[in-house]
């Protein structure tokens, strides 16, 4: 606990080698990257101006994220088992996983071309981010890019990291070439990654560089040797590096040997401990001896229990715990340290003694809890999380009620995460109102881990009162853990938050609460594709991809505009994450919607069309007739007063064809018939595509905002309506110009008069344009406008008639007949002109002599 905090603090040290060392230790000490402070520290360090520091930060961040996802670390290379093994086997609905990945990469290809362009461009920041993303994707098509960048000093670091992800023979060839460079910076980055390849050439080069003059190269060699699979060959050079005169080289060698756990190094590590005066080496040597576990080192470790340095004594206790020492013998050695003046030493001793004498350990902890020094009390709380005795949760809960120091409370709440129960949740829920924001955040995290859904409403109510963005983000994170598919309303409300981090957590929570996701979550996520916040936009795009909306890649391609650097950086990150998701299709949580979409793309690509054609068929264009027919069936049921049947049809439509704006509109209509209701307004606000395509919803929202006296939002809604109206006016202008060019001046003049008269904005403009296009023998273009007009005003017999004419001309005769029948049923007077028109067209279609003329 104390060590991790100390290492986090050292990441701000002016000495780059200290920063680098601290980052490597965080990787060892932290269980995962779940803690916001750890994640933020590592992300910040990836931007360190010193390459050896930023490189270490990238490695540590990757390792911790892999711990969080319970995935194995990389270890790629010739003859090794890497991530690609995960996709080679298995299939989804008869399609090999490898084929699905290939299809996904083809869909992603336009974005990859952008990344390739950035990687070879003149902007170094863009180039670095693009290369890192290409490394996540790990496609051999990037090898020509890497061939040049790995030998470029400013790009060598990120390229070496990217190549370590690539399971391809050329990857190691390029790293070996870079490792032989005369440029020391290029060399040190390349050797750092060579240990991940089980290749004799890599080992030979590393051994040759173990005595290289530059200490940074030697330190990286030590790390690489610790990762190489040939333990027999790497032990001896690592032993020599333990004695390196440069402290930081020795520390990395000790860390590597600790990972290897080779008992042959015991004597050398003991010797280094006894001869050094550097406190860092002494403490690391003792930890290394613990990892090795050789009983021959027991005398040195027990001697370290009496070392004047607090950290060395604390490490010695942990080292003895890792050794197969007889319990009584170990207890005799550690017992005197129960009265040590240092809190960490006493805490480690109590945890160790508990294995042999629980009563004595608890007596020590009870005494620590009464200590006036807050750090002793914090260590006691830490111990109670480690020991997990029957008394531990009660003592910790009592501490949450009596302790005044935030630092102690935070540790107590962290320890209570080991005891998730409804009783624990009930007793800590009051801390959501604590005056210290960090405590409120810790309490929220604990409630989320307990997963008692009865607390969901309380957490949501607290969120609504909370003013600190960081705490709101933690509360939303907890709601994401607590909420199920039926509780989406809580999280969708949080999407309105003004803080992007909170909104991002809400998106993640919506995805988590819905399990594998599905049509219910898509309408809530899609509006954020239009967000001006880069992080939110990126999260939304990534979420939609995971829901199988592979056509979202086109939106991602638009984001890759270097003129907007922040948006471009976010888009590059998302491209990398999508590429990484393709690598793990067969492992981790299954995403059926994504796999189904990739299966569809795979089938389309097998038939030969371009990627753009495949996307178009998966997008709205290829689904329009299906959507229209389903929408018409639903509207027919509604018009007939059969609401339940309409709901059933809508549910089937949403499940079969998710993500269409018309479903959202119909749902709003069914659930909330009043045009200015708050609930209906909430639905309209969340679907940007709906507000983009229809005038009506924006006018409804304007009315709602007017009643609330929300002037700014009222103006925004009207402006959106005008934007749509302007696009329709442009269509009318084009029609008028066409008439004028054809010499049909009177008709053009008539159209102009119609344009001039358009104020205020009518909701039937689509109908007017649809009719004009129909008269110009452009039924396909007319169809879209008349459909939208009909959705907005399904009771209008005139609109339905002209819509039927367009359907008939386009060959959709079944839908046309149904529309005409409804027109005739709805008109009471058979002598009415509209009835006569509909009847005549219907009869003509029945006899086959009329096609919408």
HELIX and SHEET records of a PDB file:
HELIX    1   1 UNK A    2  UNK A   10  1                                   9    
HELIX    2   2 UNK A   16  UNK A   29  1                                  14    
HELIX    3   3 UNK A   36  UNK A   45  1                                  10    
HELIX    4   4 UNK A   51  UNK A   68  1                                  18    
HELIX    5   5 UNK A   85  UNK A   88  1                                   4    
HELIX    6   6 UNK A   97  UNK A  119  1                                  23    
HELIX    7   7 UNK A  124  UNK A  137  1                                  14    
HELIX    8   8 UNK A  140  UNK A  142  5                                   3    
HELIX    9   9 UNK A  143  UNK A  149  1                                   7    
HELIX   10  10 UNK A  156  UNK A  163  1                                   8    
HELIX   11  11 UNK A  169  UNK A  179  1                                  11    
HELIX   12  12 UNK A  184  UNK A  194  1                                  11    
HELIX   13  13 UNK A  200  UNK A  208  1                                   9    
HELIX   14  14 UNK A  215  UNK A  227  1                                  13    
HELIX   15  15 UNK A  231  UNK A  242  1                                  12    
HELIX   16  16 UNK A  247  UNK A  260  1                                  14    
HELIX   17  17 UNK A  263  UNK A  265  5                                   3    
HELIX   18  18 UNK A  266  UNK A  275  1                                  10    
HELIX   19  19 UNK A  279  UNK A  292  1                                  14    
HELIX   20  20 UNK A  295  UNK A  297  5                                   3    
HELIX   21  21 UNK A  298  UNK A  304  1                                   7    
HELIX   22  22 UNK A  310  UNK A  322  1                                  13    
HELIX   23  23 UNK A  327  UNK A  334  1                                   8    
HELIX   24  24 UNK A  335  UNK A  339  5                                   5    
HELIX   25  25 UNK A  343  UNK A  354  1                                  12    
HELIX   26  26 UNK A  358  UNK A  369  1                                  12    
HELIX   27  27 UNK A  374  UNK A  387  1                                  14    
HELIX   28  28 UNK A  392  UNK A  402  1                                  11    
HELIX   29  29 UNK A  406  UNK A  416  1                                  11    
HELIX   30  30 UNK A  417  UNK A  419  5                                   3    
HELIX   31  31 UNK A  422  UNK A  428  1                                   7    
HELIX   32  32 UNK A  429  UNK A  433  5                                   5    
HELIX   33  33 UNK A  437  UNK A  450  1                                  14    
HELIX   34  34 UNK A  453  UNK A  455  5                                   3    
HELIX   35  35 UNK A  456  UNK A  465  1                                  10    
HELIX   36  36 UNK A  469  UNK A  482  1                                  14    
HELIX   37  37 UNK A  485  UNK A  487  5                                   3    
HELIX   38  38 UNK A  488  UNK A  494  1                                   7    
HELIX   39  39 UNK A  500  UNK A  513  1                                  14    
HELIX   40  40 UNK A  519  UNK A  526  1                                   8    
HELIX   41  41 UNK A  527  UNK A  530  5                                   4    
HELIX   42  42 UNK A  534  UNK A  546  1                                  13    
HELIX   43  43 UNK A  550  UNK A  552  5                                   3    
HELIX   44  44 UNK A  553  UNK A  559  1                                   7    
HELIX   45  45 UNK A  565  UNK A  583  1                                  19    
HELIX   46  46 UNK A  592  UNK A  606  1                                  15    
HELIX   47  47 UNK A  611  UNK A  618  1                                   8    
HELIX   48  48 UNK A  620  UNK A  623  5                                   4    
HELIX   49  49 UNK A  624  UNK A  639  1                                  16    
HELIX   50  50 UNK A  643  UNK A  656  1                                  14    
HELIX   51  51 UNK A  661  UNK A  671  1                                  11    
HELIX   52  52 UNK A  678  UNK A  686  1                                   9    
HELIX   53  53 UNK A  688  UNK A  693  1                                   6    
HELIX   54  54 UNK A  696  UNK A  708  1                                  13    
HELIX   55  55 UNK A  711  UNK A  741  1                                  31    
HELIX   56  56 UNK A  745  UNK A  756  1                                  12    
HELIX   57  57 UNK A  765  UNK A  775  1                                  11    
HELIX   58  58 UNK A  779  UNK A  792  1                                  14    
HELIX   59  59 UNK A  797  UNK A  809  1                                  13    
HELIX   60  60 UNK A  813  UNK A  826  1                                  14    
HELIX   61  61 UNK A  833  UNK A  847  1                                  15    
SHEET    1   A 2 UNK A  91  UNK A  92  0                                        
SHEET    2   A 2 UNK A  95  UNK A  96 -1                                        
END                                                                             
